[in-house]
């Protein structure tokens, strides 16, 4: 019987339009045969997701297929129906049905009974529980949900300018439906707060709470019991009859087991292990369990701090953390699998980043949040700017506050916020709540948020906006981003979002450059590799770039990659075909992304964080991604991996100096920097070896590159870092120009101020003159602890630098790329005579074949 305490109703659903049936919800929930002609699906699922799953619309992301999907069919309600069986005796049991997310309204029938109407289930982010004690029965039960779609003005899920809107508006049951049975008293909303004393020895004081609800018509006396590891605690509780609710709190002052000596703390990646604990709670009446719950949590302390009284930063367990992250989006039809989500979280860690920003409460369940807890990836969670702009909401909005400014809307969104906070607050990975994006909440709404934090999550910081200040002298739209209650957000969101030259991140002091916390920025388009382009661009549309490419760009100002193409043509030379374009696009993806993260590393004394816009793609696209929809990394992926290494050498494009960077919290002594410059003919033009000590969390200038005379326009900088025992730690390789890129900081950009154009482009066209060289390749494939591993041995046997070597794994049976793939480095360059060993982890039952490509290489 215990299995019935928590039943997730995920399988055996049917979906069909209200226009395809004349039957009422009462009829549909009394005879399952009425829905036999529906489309089979599982829940969570949007309506269009179910139709795609059933091949009603095949390959919607290919070419311009998405345009062809009629939208009128989604302006009427759709039905979700399922059956489930209960074999045990229900006498003495009570039932609650939980809906974690329905977009947008719903009427619900169970076994012929209307158990909830659209007045109760109203809002994508509201979570609803319904007492079904009198409606459930032993044997077969029939559930029918009439989903009413969102309309303009609704506070629905939403995408912004990242991609087209989903044709169905993501209508549907997009989060779990759960049936919970109990014996009168429910245990809900368990929560653990931590207070840590960092003196030696470290100790933690935990405060544990839970809400108890009595659904019986008589008073109930019992005991609420809790367990965390070996710590056991309990408290007698008496509940009045008829739906009474009480919050039970266990404090460390009253319960000694909640004081932990030398607890295992939860740390973000690269600072320590992300240890997790389990909280088990149960309510017992005379030794019989009425209900129970299990919750994971981490013991950690999050605080924010201010840099020069202007810029906000964050500390975890008393340690300042430079936030290095990227912006997440769910699949356009909310069809992400758990396997795909895990691959992406692993990618984030693999790239040496420590943070994901969620602009919106993403996820069709808690899988993303659970994985970030497990992998030590920090999360920024909160609302999207979708609700702040008329173009997305479809109704007029308030210029300062967005769409949430009317009393009823304030109440609606405040309740939705409370529901999301209670759903997610135990996740230690969430380090800040973001209650607005581009704007700020109206005063009445922000006060409700503050009251909710005080009641339910008082220890975690919140941001009134992810937009905000620029430099000390420069503020964008002060009325729009300064709150009457909480003042400045202390962060900035000033772009850029389009093509931006490498030097920008070091030289800009007014907008998105490397100072403060830039919550949303990036160098614009990151075009996928050619194998991925062929998956969503028809072969006859692959070249030249055309309207089909444009359709897979962003929207509005980002509806083409013209800026990206202009930069390639000016800097690398105009490609003659798609293969050359692919090669140059990946080189520029790499070259533009790396200095953004590097600059924030170098400037860590005045920088607190940076979020690349974006991490991934809701569908196959050209803009804002470190890997594409198919999980194929692009050049920017490996640039990020390289730039975010915790111990390395970095070239500063702004002052032409080489820096040693140490992200660790301990010193590293006896380091050796080997610095070499090469001309386009692979001739050494300067060389320097410098020994130094790296202080904890430091950035120090090591070497000034003087003005180079009588040399090629395009040249190379090779940086190698070794430890005290001459063991290699890090390699960084740059391709540079003696013709510096000149940024036009005074350009009048009109309404689109979030990028800085170039007056003069760097000249890297001599790369086209690189002589070919031969690279010897060998490899072995073996089983590893998790999945499989390939080890590749490369040797440049020629006298010319082998530039931008790209390794790919192909499944011999399908001739498709093996993805995801976790190369420890890629798009590497080898000096004449250099040997390099690379490895990658992957999962595949097929026979992998290595494919090696390069700008100027021939393989042996």
N, C-alpha and C positions, 0 to 999 in steps of 0.2 A: 504493500500500500504506500510505502514511503516514496516510491517513484512518482506518485501523483502530487506531491507537494509542489512541484514546479514542472509544468508541462509546456514546452514551447511548441506552439501550433505552427509548424513550418512547412510540413509536407501535405500533398494531396489537395491543393487548392485549385479552383477553376475561376477564370476571369472572363467576363463577357459584358458587352455594352447593354445599358438599359434599353436601348432602341431595339435590341434583338429579342426582348421578352416583354410580355405584358403582365407578368406575374409580380405580385407584391412581395415585400420582404417576408411577410408572414407565411405566404405560400412557399417561397423558396427555402425557408428554414424549417419546413415540415416535410418536404419531399425532395430528397437529393437528386432525383432523376431529372428535375427541371433544369439543372445546370450541366447535364452531361455533354451538351454541345459547346461548352465553354473551352477556353484555352487552358491547358494544364500548366501549372506553375507552382513555385514554392514562395513562401513569404519570409522575408521582405522581397517585394518586387513592385516596380511601377507598372502601370498599364502597358506602356510602350515596351518596357523591358520584357514583359510577358509575351507580347506580340512578336518581338524579335526572336525570343527564345523558341517560339513556335513557327518560325520561318514565314510569318505573314509578311515581314519586311526583312529581306535578306541583305546582309552586308550594308547596313545603313550608313556606315562611315566611309564607304568607297566613293570616290569622285564627289558628285553632288547629289547622291541618293537621298540624303536627309531632306533635301528640299522637296522631294516628291511625296513625302508622307503627308497625307491630308490631316489638317489640324481640327477641322470641324467635328470629327468624330470624338474628340476629347473635350468638347464643350458640354457634354451631357454626362450624367453619372454612369459609373461602371460598377458592376457587381463583383465581389469576391466571395466565394462560397467554399466551405470545406466541411468535412465530417470528422469526428474523432470519437473514440470509444472509451468508456470507463467501465471496467469489469468488476471493480470492487464495490462493496456496499457503501453507500453514501450517507447512511444514517449517522448523525453526529458530526458530519463534515460541513464546512462552509466553503463557498467558492468565490474567488475574485478573478475577473478577466481584466488583464492589463493590456493597453494599447500604447506602445512606446512612440509611435509616430504614424499619423495618417495625414496625407496631403490631399484635400485640405479639410473637408468636413465629412461627417458620416452619420448614417442611421444604421443601427446594428440590431439584428434579430437573432435570437437563440431559441431553437425548438419552438418557433411560432410566437415567441414573446419579444416585443420591442424592449430591449434592455438599455439602449442609449440612443438619443437622437442628435441631430446636428447642432442643437443648442448646447449639448454637453461636449461632443467631439467637434471642436472648432479651432483649427490651427495646426499647422504642420509641426510646430515645436512644443505643443502642449501634450503632456502625457496624461492618460485617463485610466482610471480604474473603475470597474463596474461590479457591483454585487450580483452574482449569478446563482446564489444558493438555491433559490426556488425555481430556477430555469434549467439547471443541469439535471441530468438523469443517468441512471445506470444504463449501460448499453450505448447505442449510437446517439450522438448529438450532432445537430446540424447548425452551423453558424453562417449567417449571411450578412455581408457588410456592403451597404450602398455608399460608394465613395463619390463625393461631390467635388468637382475639380476647382482649383483656385481660379479666381477672377482678378482683373486689375485692382490693385489696392490691398490684396490679401498679403499677409506676412508669411509668404511661402518660402520653400527652398529656392535657391536661385544661383545662376551663373551670371557673370557680369560681361566684361569685354574679352573674356578668355576664349570664347567659342560661341557658336550659335546657341540659342535657347532650345531645350528639348521640346519637340513638337507637342508632347502631352503635358508640358509644365511639371513633369515628375509626379503627376497625380497617382495616387495609389496608397497601398499599405506598405510604406517604405521602411518601417522598423518593426521589430518583433511583436507578435501577439502571444501572450503568455497566460496560461491558466494556472492559478495557484489554489491549492486546497489546504485547509487548516481546520483545527478543532476549536474554533471560537475566537482565538486571539492571534493576530498577525504581527510578526516582527518585520518592520520596514525601516528603510533609510538609516541603516547602521553607518556610523562615522567614527573615525579615529583622528584626533588631533595630537600633534607632537610638540613638546617643548624640550629642547636639547640643551644640556649644559656641556660645553666643549672643554671644560677643564679636565685634567687628568685624574681619575679616569673619566671618560665620556659617559654621560648618563642621559636617559630620556624619560620624561614623564608623559604618559599617555592619558588622554581623556577619551573615553569611549561612550558613545550615546546611541540610542535607537528609539524609534517610535513604536509604541504598542497600540493596536486598535482592537476593541472588543466588538465583534459582530453578533454576539449572542444576545438573547433577550433576558439574560440573568447576569448578575455580577460574577466575576471570575477572580479567584485568588490563585496566584501561582508564583513561579520563580523565573526571573530572566537570568540565564547563565551565559557567560562569555568565556572564550578561550583564545589566547594568542600564544602559540608555542606551548611552553610549560606554565605560562601565567593563566591562572583560573580565577574567576571572580563571579559573584552572583548577588542578586538583590531581590527580595520579595516584593511583589507588586499586586495591588488589588485594583481591578478595573470595574467601573460602573457599567451597567448594561446598555445595550442599544446604540452601538456605534461610538462609544466614548474613546478618546485617544489621550495618551499620556506619553511624554518624553522622559525616558529614563537615562540618567547620566551616571557614569562611573568615573570618579576623579582619583588621581594618584594620591591625593591627600587622605582619601578614605579607603583606598584599596592598594595596599603595598605592592601586590604583584604587577601593578601598572607602572612601577618605577623600575626601569631596566638599566642594568650596569653594562657598559661596553656593548651597546646594541649595534647590530649591523645596519649601517645607514644606507639609504638610497642615494646614489650619486649619478650624475649625468656622465655620458661617455667621455672617456679619457681622464676623468677625475677620480674614478673608483668604480666599484661594482654597484649595480642597481638592485640592491637586495630588497626582496619583498617578503612581507609577512601575511599570514592568513588570520582573519578574525572570524571565528565561529560563534554564532549566537543562536540560542534556542529558548523558547518559553515553554516551561513545563508546568502541568497541573497534576499534582499527586503523582509525580514521576512519569507522566505521559506527555510526550512532545505535542504541543499545539501547533507550533510552526518553527521554522529555523531558517537561517541564512548563512551564507559564507561570502566574505568580502576580502579582496586583496588590498593591501595598502603598503606604503613605504614610510619609513621614519626619516624625515628630512625637514630642513628649515629653509624656507624661501624668504628672502628680503630684497627690497630694492634699495638703491642708494643714488645719490646725486653727484654728478661730476661738474665741478665749477658752477654749482647751483642752477644748471641749465639742462643737462643731459642725464637721463635716467639710465641706470644699469641694474644688474641683478646679481645676487649672491645666493649660492646654494651651500648650506651648512657652513656659513661664514666665509666662503671662498668666492671672490669675484669671478664671474664667468663671462668670457667674451662670447656672446651669442653668435653662432655661425649656422644659419639655417636657410630654408627655402619654403615656398608657399605650396600647400597641398590643394588638390581638387579631387573630388570623387569622379567616377565615370559619369559621362553625360546622362546615361540612362540609369544610373545608380546600380550598375551590374558588376561591380568589383567582387571578385572571389576572395576568400580569406587567403588563398595562396598568393594571389597577386598583391594583396595588401602587405603580406609579410615580406615578399620580395622587395617591395619599395622601401619598407622600413629598414631592411638590411642594406639596401643601396645607400640610404642616408648615412648610416653608420660607416659603411665602406668608404664613403667620400670624406670621412673625418669630420662631418658636420655633427652638431649636437642638438639641433632644434628643427622642428617643423611648425610653421605657422598655419593655422586653420582659419581662413577668412570665411567664417560660417561654422556651424556645428555639423561637421561632416561625419559620415559613417552611417551605414544602415544598421549597425549594431555597435558593440563596444570593442570590436576586434582591433581597430587602429589604436585605440587608447591602451588596451591591454598590451599590445606589442611594444608600444613606446615605453610603457612601464618596464617591460622585460629587457629591452635593449638599451635603456638609459638615454632615450631621446626626449628632450624637453618639448613641451607643447604649449603654443599660444592658442587658446580656444576662446571663441566669442562670435559675435555677429559679423555678417558680411556687409559690405557697402551696398549690396543689392537693394536694401530698404531705404537708402538715402538719396536716390536719384529718380527723378520722374521718368527717365528713359527706360528704367528697369521696372519700376512699380506700375507704370501705366496710368498714373494719376498725378495731379499736382502735388508737390511736396514743399515743406518749409525749407527755405534756403539755408538756414543754419542747422536745423535738427533733422532734416530728412522727413520721412513719412510718419514718424511717430511723434505726434504733438497734440492730437485730440485726446480728450479724457478716456474715451472707450478704448482707443488704441494703446494708450499708455498702460491701462489695466491689463489688456491682452498681452502685450509684450513683456510686462513685468512678471506675469504669471508664467509665461513661456520660459523666461529666464530662470525663474525659481525651479521649474521642472527640469531644465537642463543641468543646472547646478547640482541639484540633488541626485541626478542620474550619474554625474561624472566626478563629483568632488573627492572621492577616495583615490583617484588616480594621482600618484605622486609626480608623474611626468608633466602634468599641467602646472606650469609655474606662474602663469598670469592669466586672469580673465580680461578679455578685451570687449568692453560693452558698446563700442562703436568703432567704425572704421575711418572714413574720411571726415566725418563730422563729430559732434558731441551729442549726448542725450540731453533732451530738454530737462530742466531742473527737477521737475516733479518725477520724471522717470529715473533720473540718476539717484534721487533720494530713495526711491523704492529699491533700486539695486543695492545701495549702501545698507539699507535695512535688512535686505535679504542676506548680504554678506555677514552682517553682525549676528544674525540668527543662525545661519547654516554653515558659514565658512569664513570665520573672522581672521584667519592667519595668512591667507594667500593674497598677494597684491592684486590690484586691478588697474587697468588703463581706461581712462575716460575716452580715449581715442587713440588709434594707431597713427593718425596724422598729428602734426604739431610743429615744433620749433625748427628753425634752421640754425644758423650761427648766432652768436650773441647779438649781432647787429641786424639779423634778418629773420623775419617771421612771415610765413605765408598765411594770409587770411586770419588775422588774430581773433576776429569775432567768431570765426567758424570753429576754431580748435581750442579755445580757452574756455573752460567750464566755470560757471559761477560758484560751484561748490568746491571742486578739486583743483582748479587752476589749470596750469599747463600739463599736458601729457608727459612732457619731457622726452618725447621721441619725435621722429620726423618721418614723413612720407612724401618726399619731394622728387621722387624719381631718381635717376632717369628710367625710362621704359623702352627706349629705342636705341639704335646704334650709338655707342659711346666709346671714344678712343681710350686706350689703356691709361694714358696719363691723367685722365679726368679724375680718377679716384684719389690721386695724390694732390692734385692742384686745386680742385674745387673746394671752396670754403663757405659757399653760400647755399648750396642745395644738397645733392646726394653724396658728396665726397666722404672720405673716411674720417668722420668725427661723429660723436654721439651714437645714437641707435637708429639706424635706417630700417624701418619695419617693412619696406616694400620697395625693391629697386632691382635694376639689372640692365645689361647692355642690349636688351631687345630680343630679336629673333635668334633662335637656335634651331637651325634646319636639321631634320633627321638625316641619318645616313641613307645611302641610295637603296639599300635593301628594304628599308621601311617605306621610303617614298613610293616604291613600286607596289606596295600593299594597298595604298589608298589613292594614288594618282594613276589614271588609265595610261597605258603605255604610249598611246598616241598624243598624250598631253604632258609627257614628262619634260619635254624641252621644245622650245624655250619656256620660261616661266610665264604663266597665263592666268586666266580667270579661275581655273580649277584650283591652282595654288592659292590664289587670293581667298577663295572660299574656306580654305583650311588655315587661314591666318586668324588674327583676332578680329575685333569689330571696330567700327568707327575709325579713329586715327591709326589703328593697327591692322587695317584690312588689306595691306600689301606688305611685301618685304622689300620695297623699293630702296629704303635707306640701307638695308643690308647689302643689296645687290650693288648699289652705287659704291659702297665702301670696298667691296670685293674688287670691282672693276678698277677703282682708283689705286688701291693699295697692292693688289696681287696681280692685276691684269685681267682683262675680260675673258672669261672662260669660253671655249669654242663649242663645248658639248656638256652633257649632263655629268659625265664622268669627271671631267676637269672641274666642273662646278662643285661636285660633291667633295673632291679633294680640297679645294680652296675653302669651301664652306666649313669643313671640319677644322681646318687650320685656324680660321678666323673665330669659330666658336670657342676654341681653346684659348687663343690669344686674347680675346676680349673678356672672357670670364675670369681667368686666373688673377689678374691684377685687382679686381674688385675685392675678392676675399683677402688677397695678400696685403692690400693697402690697410684694411682694418686690422690685420695682424701687426703690421709695421707701426701703425698709429695707435697701438693699444693703450697708450697713456691718455689719449683723448677720445678713443672710440670704445663703445660698449656693446655694439652688436650690429649685424647686418643680415637681412633676409632677402635672398635672391628670389625675384619674381619671374618664374615660378619653379617648383620642383618637377612637376609631372604634367600630363595632359589628360583632360577629360575625354578627348578623342584625338585622332591623328591630326597633328597641327604643325605649324612652322615656328610659332613664337613660344618663348618663355618655358623652357624645359631643359632639364639636365639629362633626361632620358625620355624616349618617346612613348607613345601609347602602347607599343608592343614590348616595352621594357628594354629597348635597344639603346645603350648609352651613346651619346654624341660626344664630340670633342670637349664640350664644356663640362661633361661629367668628370673626365680625367683631369681637367684643369682644376676643378674644385677639389678633387682628391689630393692633388699636388699642393694646391694653395693652402689647404687647411691642415696640412701635416703639422704636428705639434712642435717639431724641432727641425729647423731647416734654414737655408739661405734664400734670400729674396732680393730681387732687383727692384729698386724704387724708380719708376718711370719719371717721377717728378723732379728728383734731384740727382739722378744717375749714380746713386750710391747702392752698395750691396750691404744688406742687413742680415744679422743673425737673429733668429726669433726662437724663443723658448716659451711654449705654452704650459709647460709643466710647473707644478707648485714647488719643485725642488731645483737646486742649481745643478748644472751639468758642466763639469770642468774638463779642461784639456782638449777642447774641440779644435779641429783643424779645418779651415776653409781653403779650398783650392779653387781659385778663380782664373778663368781663361777666356780670352776673346779670340774669335776666328773670323777671317774674312770669308767672302763668298767662295773662295777657292780652297777653303779649309786650311788656310795657313794661320798659324798662331801669331797674333798681333800684340798680345800682352799676356802675362801670367803672374800670379801672385799667390803665395801660400801664407796664411795668417793663422796663428794659434790664439785662442781666446777662451774665456770662461763665460758661460751663459747664466746669468742670475735667474731666479724663479720669475716666471711670468714677465719676461723681458723682451725688449727689442733694442738692438744696438747696431749703430753704423760701424762697418768694418773697413770699407774700401770705397774710394771715390774714383769713378771712371772719368778720366780726363777727356777733353775734346779730341776726337780721333781725326787724324789728318792722313791724306793720301791713301785712302782705303775705299773699299767697295761701298756702295750705297746701302746694301743689305749686309748685315753681319750677325754673328752669333755670340751669345754669352753662355758659357758653361759653368755651372756652380756645383761643386761637390762638397759635402760635409762629412767628416770622419770623426769617430770618437777617439779617445786617448790611445786606443789600441789599433788605430788605423782601420777600424771596421767601418765600411760605408754606412751612413745614416740616411742621407737624402741626396737626390740629384735634381737639379732644376736647369732647364735649357730654354733659352730665349732666342727668338729671331727679331732683330731690331733694325732700325733704319737711321742713317746719319741725317736724313731729311725728317726733321721732327714734325709730328702732327701738331697743328695749331688750332686750338679750340676757340670758338667764337662765343665768348661769354656775354657779349653785348647784343647778340642776335635778338631781333623782335620776332618771337614765335607765336604771337597772338594768343589764341585760347589754349594752345598746346605748348606749355612751358616746360614740360618734363623730359626734355633731353637737350643736350648741348651740341650743336652741329660743329663741324670742322671747317675752318677756313682753308686749311691745307692738310692733305692726307699724307701719312707716312708712305714711303716708297719701298715696297718689299718685292718689287717685280723681278729683281735679280734671282729670286728663288726659282723662276722659270728657266734659269740658265745653269742650275746645278747639274754638274756632270753625274751621270749614272754611276752607281756603285753596286757591288755584289755583296749580298748578305747571306751567309750560311745559316741554315735553319735546321734544327732537330728538336724532337719533343718526345715525351713519354706521358702516357695516361695511366692513372692508377686510382684505386678506391681510396677515399679519405674518411675521416671520422664522420663527416656529414656530406653525403653525396660523393662526387668524384673530383679529381684534380688533374690538371694538365700542367706540366713543367716544360717551358720552351727555352731553348738555348739559341741565342742569336750571336753572330759574329760578323762585323763589318770587315770584309777582307780587302776592301779597296782603299784608295787614298783620299776619298771624298766623304764628307759627312753624309750619313744616311738619314734623311729628314722625314719625320712624322711617319714612323712605321706603325701600322694599324693591324692588330691581331684580331682574327675572327674565328669562331668555332662553328662549323657546319655539320649538321646531321647528314651522314652519307645517304641515308634512306630517303629522307624527305627533301634534301638539298636546301633546308631552311636553317637560319641561324639558330643556335642553341642559346636560349634566353630564359631566365636571367643568367648573367655571367659575371663573375667577380674577379676581374683581372687586378692584380696588385699595382699595375701600371700599364698604360697603353698610350698610343700616339707618341712613342718614344723616338728619340734621335740618338744615333750612335756616332761617336767620333771615329775617325779612321783607325782601324785595327782594334776597336773596342769590342769586348764581349759583354753580353748582358743576359741574365737569366730572369725570366718572368714566369709567374704562375697564376692560375685561375681556378676557382672552384665553380662547379656547375652540377646540375642534376639532369641526367639524360640516360635513357635505357639504350639509345642507339649508339652507333659507332661514330665518334666525333672525328672530324678532319680539320686540321688547322689550315687557315687561309691567311697569308701574310701579304699585305699591301704596303706600299710606301711611295712617297713623293718622287723619289729618284732611284729606287732600288730594283735590283734584279736578284731573285732568290736562287740559291744553289740546291 
